[in-house]
């Protein structure tokens, strides 16, 4: 009962902090408000405050989570905030012509320092730093970095329609809440933050953007890394690398998102558009 209460407390703290941050950002936009507005897939103007708020909410809840070692909290908060900061940089300076992991690697080979390269190197470095704090063995540290950075990328990969990334975080994070220990508490933070912005996301009032998607993904990846030993890390890392290689076939695959069960959940709460 105490464990369940702890998970609930962390989730509610994340949701509450996210809503407070979201309200503050809408009332007092950072710098210029127009810098945080985008046109979505349906041609509708939306703002990015939901993603910034979710990143702040998840990090705040993890930082205050009781029952999680300070070293573990520091690693998870650092990974989430670093991933969110790199995502926010890409939100502001990214080019639509250079999207996807392959484009980032190409830019890196050509020695071009694009916003995608900032994400690639920044989130990778944050994952390695978190791995050094969470695991003792060097091989496990590298695998942890892959899991954290890969989960951040995977959440951003599916963020192609309103609410899709938030639902993905909730769907992937929810099973971890059934476990005991610090991993469940860590997973409760991104799940709570995603749930707090879901309604505004599907209603196209806000969007997670790269900042929110990467931050929630890194926070969730930290929970997965904490919960797993060598074998689990290898399996999760392999699955995430496969998702990265698949790229557009996952983010825009009509067969995947058009499958009966998936389509129903994916479209839940979303505004009707002729664009899909």
ChimeraX attribute file (.defattr): number of C-alpha atoms within 10 A of each C-alpha:
attribute: neighborCount
match mode: 1-to-1
recipient: residues
	/A:1	5
	/A:2	7
	/A:3	17
	/A:4	14
	/A:5	11
	/A:6	19
	/A:7	28
	/A:8	18
	/A:9	19
	/A:10	29
	/A:11	30
	/A:12	21
	/A:13	23
	/A:14	33
	/A:15	27
	/A:16	18
	/A:17	24
	/A:18	30
	/A:19	19
	/A:20	14
	/A:21	20
	/A:22	25
	/A:23	15
	/A:24	14
	/A:25	17
	/A:26	14
	/A:27	9
	/A:28	11
	/A:29	15
	/A:30	13
	/A:31	8
	/A:32	9
	/A:33	14
	/A:34	10
	/A:35	13
	/A:36	19
	/A:37	17
	/A:38	17
	/A:39	10
	/A:40	16
	/A:41	13
	/A:42	15
	/A:43	9
	/A:44	10
	/A:45	13
	/A:46	18
	/A:47	22
	/A:48	26
	/A:49	28
	/A:50	31
	/A:51	31
	/A:52	27
	/A:53	29
	/A:54	35
	/A:55	35
	/A:56	25
	/A:57	31
	/A:58	36
	/A:59	31
	/A:60	19
	/A:61	29
	/A:62	29
	/A:63	21
	/A:64	14
	/A:65	24
	/A:66	16
	/A:67	14
	/A:68	18
	/A:69	10
	/A:70	14
	/A:71	11
	/A:72	23
	/A:73	25
	/A:74	18
	/A:75	23
	/A:76	33
	/A:77	25
	/A:78	21
	/A:79	35
	/A:80	37
	/A:81	26
	/A:82	23
	/A:83	35
	/A:84	32
	/A:85	22
	/A:86	24
	/A:87	31
	/A:88	25
	/A:89	17
	/A:90	20
	/A:91	19
	/A:92	14
	/A:93	12
	/A:94	16
	/A:95	12
	/A:96	7
	/A:97	7
	/A:98	15
	/A:99	13
	/A:100	18
	/A:101	19
	/A:102	13
	/A:103	15
	/A:104	22
	/A:105	15
	/A:106	13
	/A:107	17
	/A:108	17
	/A:109	10
	/A:110	9
	/A:111	10
	/A:112	13
	/A:113	12
	/A:114	18
	/A:115	22
	/A:116	26
	/A:117	21
	/A:118	17
	/A:119	26
	/A:120	20
	/A:121	15
	/A:122	19
	/A:123	31
	/A:124	22
	/A:125	17
	/A:126	23
	/A:127	33
	/A:128	23
	/A:129	19
	/A:130	28
	/A:131	30
	/A:132	18
	/A:133	16
	/A:134	21
	/A:135	18
	/A:136	10
	/A:137	12
	/A:138	12
	/A:139	13
	/A:140	21
	/A:141	23
	/A:142	21
	/A:143	26
	/A:144	32
	/A:145	29
	/A:146	26
	/A:147	32
	/A:148	36
	/A:149	33
	/A:150	28
	/A:151	31
	/A:152	32
	/A:153	29
	/A:154	25
	/A:155	25
	/A:156	26
	/A:157	22
	/A:158	22
	/A:159	23
	/A:160	14
	/A:161	20
	/A:162	28
	/A:163	28
	/A:164	22
	/A:165	29
	/A:166	33
	/A:167	22
	/A:168	19
	/A:169	25
	/A:170	20
	/A:171	12
	/A:172	14
	/A:173	24
	/A:174	17
	/A:175	11
	/A:176	19
	/A:177	22
	/A:178	13
	/A:179	16
	/A:180	13
	/A:181	16
	/A:182	23
	/A:183	24
	/A:184	27
	/A:185	29
	/A:186	36
	/A:187	32
	/A:188	34
	/A:189	35
	/A:190	37
	/A:191	30
	/A:192	32
	/A:193	35
	/A:194	34
	/A:195	23
	/A:196	25
	/A:197	25
	/A:198	24
	/A:199	17
	/A:200	17
	/A:201	27
	/A:202	22
	/A:203	16
	/A:204	20
	/A:205	17
	/A:206	26
	/A:207	31
	/A:208	30
	/A:209	25
	/A:210	30
	/A:211	32
	/A:212	37
	/A:213	33
	/A:214	37
	/A:215	39
	/A:216	38
	/A:217	32
	/A:218	36
	/A:219	35
	/A:220	31
	/A:221	31
	/A:222	32
	/A:223	26
	/A:224	25
	/A:225	29
	/A:226	20
	/A:227	19
	/A:228	16
	/A:229	14
	/A:230	14
	/A:231	10
	/A:232	14
	/A:233	23
	/A:234	18
	/A:235	13
	/A:236	22
	/A:237	23
	/A:238	16
	/A:239	15
	/A:240	21
	/A:241	17
	/A:242	12
	/A:243	19
	/A:244	20
	/A:245	14
	/A:246	12
	/A:247	19
	/A:248	15
	/A:249	13
	/A:250	17
	/A:251	20
	/A:252	15
	/A:253	13
	/A:254	12
	/A:255	12
	/A:256	14
	/A:257	18
	/A:258	14
	/A:259	11
	/A:260	11
	/A:261	10
	/A:262	12
	/A:263	14
	/A:264	12
	/A:265	13
	/A:266	21
	/A:267	18
	/A:268	13
	/A:269	16
	/A:270	18
	/A:271	11
	/A:272	10
	/A:273	8
	/A:274	5
	/A:275	7
	/A:276	10
